Amino acid sequence: MRAKTYHKVLTIAGSDSGGGAGIQADLKTFSALGCYGMSVITALTAQNTMGVAGVHPVPPAFVEKQLEAVFSDIGADAVKIGMLYSTQLVDVVSRQLKKHQAKNVVLDPVMAAQSKDALVHDDTVIESIKERLMPLTTVLTPNLPEASVFLNRQVKKLDDMRGAAMDLAHFGSKNILLKGGHLKGNDTSDLLFISGEDRFVLLQGNRIDTQNNHGTGCTLSSAIAAFLAKGLSIEKSAGLAKEFILGAIRAGAEYNTGHGHGPLHHFYKFWK
């Protein structure tokens, strides 16, 4: 009898000691969506719902050892990339993705935590991401402030998002998902640009009244990676990921965790 195989997803990201974002949120998302999660930790953070008290980067050489260990043995059906603190880390990750011909790469360009604490070393990291990682990316998932940094102009409204998505695609990513959580008012719609088809898909959503929104970006990008690992199209993956995160935010709003921005409820479909 032939052995079963898992849908395998690797997260390359920072660790959140508070458990709401980063590696911890990614692994919870993979598990909740029926995938086998693996991790390469790029940095340790001293972090809780109130903010980031400190960042301790993992040496790039050891990040490379982690990547080589996973890719050379287990492999991955999809890869989610989050916090990359330095240009050296960007170099290591891009080199390993090329070496092992990684597929279904979801890049969530984490630049700051929910608390506004910076999570990149300097602006050279941003340029390195554009040059080395975006051409290897299946889908880029920036929020509006991150898109503004990449394009060096303000992206604030839904009207801005179409042009921004097309311009971001010029850096090489096959698809762009602009997250609308920073839109003003009740609208939190995301915009997916499928560059190969020159087509936009609006993923509608309404704001949920809660402070428990720590890790929303990590969770959305991880959900997309999980669905891509299962063989779904980018449009279907993004749509299902949007449904999942809205459910996780809605369920998490009922809980009290910490004194700041609390986490989502990743296992809302299973826990009672």
Secondary structure, DSSP 8 states (H G I E B T S, - for coil): -------EEEEEEEEETTSSSHHHHHHHHHHHTT-EEEEEEEEEEEE-SS-EEEEEE--HHHHHHHHHHHHHHT--SEEEE----SHHHHHHHHHHHHHTT--SEEE----B-TT--B-SS-HHHHHHIIIIIGGG-SEE--BHHHHHHHHTS---SHHHHHHHHHHHHTTS-SEEEEB-TTSSTTB--EEEEEGGGTEEEEE--B----S--BTHHHHHHHHHHHHHHTT--HHHHHHHHHHHHHHHHHHHTT---SSSS-B--TTTTT--
